[in-house]
Amino acid sequence: MKHPEIEKRIKELMSEMTLEEKVGQLHQAGGSLVGAFDLTLEEILTMVADGRMTEEEGHNMLSEARRDWHEDDLRAGRIGSYIGVLSAEEMNRLQHIAVEETRLGIPLINGVDVIHGFRTITPIPLAESCAWDMELWQRTARMSAEEATAAGVHMTFSPMVDVSKDPRWGRIAESAGEDAMLNGLYGEAKVRGYQSDDLTRHDAMAACVKHFAAYGAAEGGRDYNRVDMSPQRFEEEYLPSYERAVKAGARAVMPAFNDLSGVPCSVNKKLLTDILRKRWGFDGMTISDANAIAECINHGIAADRRDAARQALNAGMNMDMTSGCFLDHVKELVEAGEVSMDTLDEAVSNILRLKFELGLFDDPYRSNAEEEKAAMLKPEYRALAREAAQKSMVLLKNSGLLPLKEGVRIGLAGAMASNGDEMCGTWAGAVQPGDCKSIRDGMDEERIGYAMITEEPLPDCDVFVCAIGERKAESGEAASRASLELTEADIALLKRLKESGKPVVTVVFAGRPLCLGPAVEYADAVLMAWHPGTEAGPAILDLLFGRVNPSAKLTASFPAATGQCPTLYYDHIRTGRPAGKFKYTSKYLDAPVEPLFPFGFGLSYTSYRYSEISATQTGNGIHAEITVQNTGDRAGDEIVQCYFRDPAAQRVRPVRKLAAFEKVTLQPGEIKRVAFDIPETALGYYDQDMNFVIDDGLIEIHIGGNVRDTLLADVDYRNA
Ligand code: BGC
């Protein structure tokens, strides 16, 4: 929301600015690497990823390298923002140049990818979404902001709220999974946590909602690829999560790399102006994705960098992340009348507004080296990371083996058992080697005895704990996969352990849903640990030994075979021939059509019974209730899910759609009545002519502990 005092100051400042100074504000610069080696950053990262260099070697090389922050450009007023300054001292040094050595003293804004923690790492977003817990999401975001701002960060390129229905896409790791509402709620909680209720606080950072829009629908699950979909689907399934996060007050938005039905998001006026500003009333800043403006040439819609700059600025892009197209060409575009001064002024004022809102003009130096040091990895942060990890890991199978008894003799196996650095997952740039704890570290810390399994023969033990799955570099950006199967080495290990006759617990690490058929076949218990962050090992042990009862539920379906992608997701559209025994139905010859584990699925050490479902129409929606009883002998948190289905609509609708959920704590034997109010708008959709409609007639309400196991109540709905 605009503040009159800030608007006045923006106006005054802009009246002083030259055309060149305005253009300078639009440019976000990165630091070029300078060091005593001949490799580029990309080459180092590739060598680490393919094993030619160890992680530690790569890390050392990068930390030894200096960054060239192009200070001459900064002094000349040609830089408005940096990406990736990772220390308070460095940020203060650069800020001093901006404030004291440029003509107008306009402060810099420093944007960094703080995705799931800065130094203390919480589970990857896909994992944390499995907690279905807004309060937790907000608290972990607050912690991220406290650490990151102490290191000189003013804005995070988060939350990502791209609905991700295809696990081949590596960036599903950064999302809240395949449901629109969950992504929206996740984004809202993160925005609140990062920004707090007062952006001028030293520990508040601006949130940048990304990637606007529908990046998660990249064709084939391949990164940076096209997105093409009906306007109805876009409005119903993809747009709502961005809207929710923007309306929660996010002060920045990042358009996506992809094209949307033929128009790259970076130059998409419909998105950046019509929807974002006019429809939603957004008055914050837009910032391109890295180099994305220049990439409009590769998309084949811009003749050259000048043309790309013209299209992006005219569409509603404000800041150019690192491509330099704005810096190089906006002056001449304005002089040639191809971009109006009003358009430029609008972009500049959106950028200055954020700087004023953050309080950077009055208070540009927000931290120092000492404060930074004291802010990192505090014991209470480690405790929160552990809690978040406990609440994010999904128990997928348990044939009675878990929880383990204290004193049990463990054989610890698998490539992921002892490498703490692999636990943080994608996007954890400020983490130092040794920060994160593996299962083995956790056992050492607690003095739990174990034998490491490396080669034959297998040692004498009571149970095997086998840690398998993806390394951190195998998910995230530019890490799409054509196969979601476990590796041959992992499968062979599981088989060998199974053949010993001893019980096996498999702990799976990954940034995405994988095909876990062999894990289910060869192990007695399977815990999906994802990439759980700093306190991975201790949190896993808390769950394995039953000190904490697992409660997380999947927010993305787990495939039985890779070929089920991209139609795997729970809210798929109905077909005229749903899969059945008859040959000519919608299925595969060589794989099941159902996922191995459905959306919303997750076990616990207790059991729940659902009964007495009811649903009635209220003045403005549907009220539904169900009774849930804890029928086991341990307290637990159950995530109760309420879905609906419209069996006779004007357009084909999903088989099920999540409408509401509630996480309830139940003591052994305890019974609770859980109630949901589904607003009428949640039942609506777009008809063929793009009118938003809500039907009269039957609505089915399905409530249960996952999308497959639900009770049903019917409502004869009359549109209010
Ligand atoms: C990613 C963004 C990220 C940006 C800056 C891009 O490659 O798509 O999500 O914020 O880099 O690091």
Boltz pocket constraint, residues with backbone or C-beta under 6 A from the ligand:
constraints:
  - pocket:
      binder: B
      contacts: [[A, 113], [A, 157], [A, 210], [A, 289], [A, 290], [A, 477]]
      max_distance: 6.0
